[in-house]
Amino acid sequence: MQHIEGKPDITYPCQWEYRIVGEKQHRIEEIVGDIMQKPYYLEVKNHSSGGRFVSMHLSTMVDSEEERNEIFSKLANHKEIKMVI
């Protein structure tokens, strides 16, 4: 196994994907629509075994590390989103 130290070398602009977990698909769709200021693709990936949670993947072009981190922060800090990876 290879050990990587430090931050990865990411060349911008690039396509970036966020994995979002929440309880209601329609609310995640609305939240992402409110946050995103550029074109994006959002799709359902998984439902939890009990059906309580839904996992969705958001894909968009990001122009910089700052933009990538800003989108992540807005998603992660929203009260109705349980997790962002």
C-alpha positions as CSV (number, residue, x, y, z in Angstrom):
1,M,0.0,0.0,0.0
2,Q,1.3,3.4,-0.9
3,H,1.4,6.1,1.8
4,I,0.6,9.7,0.6
5,E,1.7,12.7,2.6
6,G,0.4,16.2,2.3
7,K,-2.4,17.5,0.1
8,P,-3.1,15.8,-3.3
9,D,-2.0,17.8,-6.4
10,I,-5.3,18.8,-8.0
11,T,-5.3,20.7,-11.3
12,Y,-8.1,23.2,-11.6
13,P,-10.6,23.6,-13.1
14,C,-11.7,20.0,-12.6
15,Q,-14.8,17.8,-12.2
16,W,-15.5,17.2,-8.5
17,E,-18.0,14.9,-6.8
18,Y,-19.6,15.3,-3.4
19,R,-21.5,12.5,-1.7
20,I,-24.4,13.8,0.3
21,V,-26.5,11.9,2.9
22,G,-29.8,13.1,4.2
23,E,-33.2,11.9,5.1
24,K,-35.3,13.3,2.2
25,Q,-34.3,13.2,-1.4
26,H,-36.5,16.1,-2.4
27,R,-35.0,18.3,0.3
28,I,-31.4,17.4,-0.8
29,E,-32.4,18.3,-4.4
30,E,-33.8,21.7,-3.2
31,I,-30.8,22.5,-1.0
32,V,-28.3,21.7,-3.8
33,G,-30.4,23.8,-6.2
34,D,-30.2,26.7,-3.7
35,I,-26.5,26.4,-3.1
36,M,-25.2,25.7,-6.6
37,Q,-24.5,28.7,-8.8
38,K,-23.3,26.7,-11.8
39,P,-24.3,23.6,-13.8
40,Y,-24.3,20.4,-11.8
41,Y,-25.5,16.8,-12.0
42,L,-27.2,15.2,-9.0
43,E,-28.2,11.5,-8.8
44,V,-29.5,9.1,-6.2
45,K,-27.0,6.4,-5.4
46,N,-28.2,4.4,-2.3
47,H,-30.9,4.2,0.3
48,S,-30.1,2.9,3.8
49,S,-31.4,-0.6,4.6
50,G,-34.2,0.8,6.8
51,G,-35.0,3.5,4.1
52,R,-34.5,6.4,6.5
53,F,-31.5,7.9,4.6
54,V,-30.7,8.5,1.0
55,S,-27.2,9.0,-0.5
56,M,-26.8,11.3,-3.5
57,H,-23.8,12.2,-5.6
58,L,-23.4,15.8,-6.8
59,S,-21.0,16.4,-9.7
60,T,-19.8,19.8,-10.9
61,M,-16.8,21.7,-12.3
62,V,-14.9,23.6,-9.7
63,D,-12.4,26.4,-10.7
64,S,-10.4,26.4,-7.5
65,E,-9.7,24.8,-4.1
66,E,-11.6,27.7,-2.5
67,E,-14.7,27.1,-4.6
68,R,-14.5,23.4,-3.9
69,N,-14.2,24.0,-0.1
70,E,-17.0,26.6,-0.2
71,I,-19.5,24.2,-1.8
72,F,-18.5,21.5,0.7
73,S,-18.9,23.9,3.7
74,K,-22.3,25.1,2.5
75,L,-23.5,21.5,2.1
76,A,-22.0,20.2,5.3
77,N,-23.3,23.1,7.5
78,H,-26.9,22.7,6.3
79,K,-29.1,21.4,9.2
80,E,-30.9,18.9,7.0
81,I,-27.8,17.3,5.5
82,K,-26.4,14.6,7.7
83,M,-23.0,14.0,6.0
84,V,-20.9,15.2,3.1
85,I,-17.9,13.3,1.7
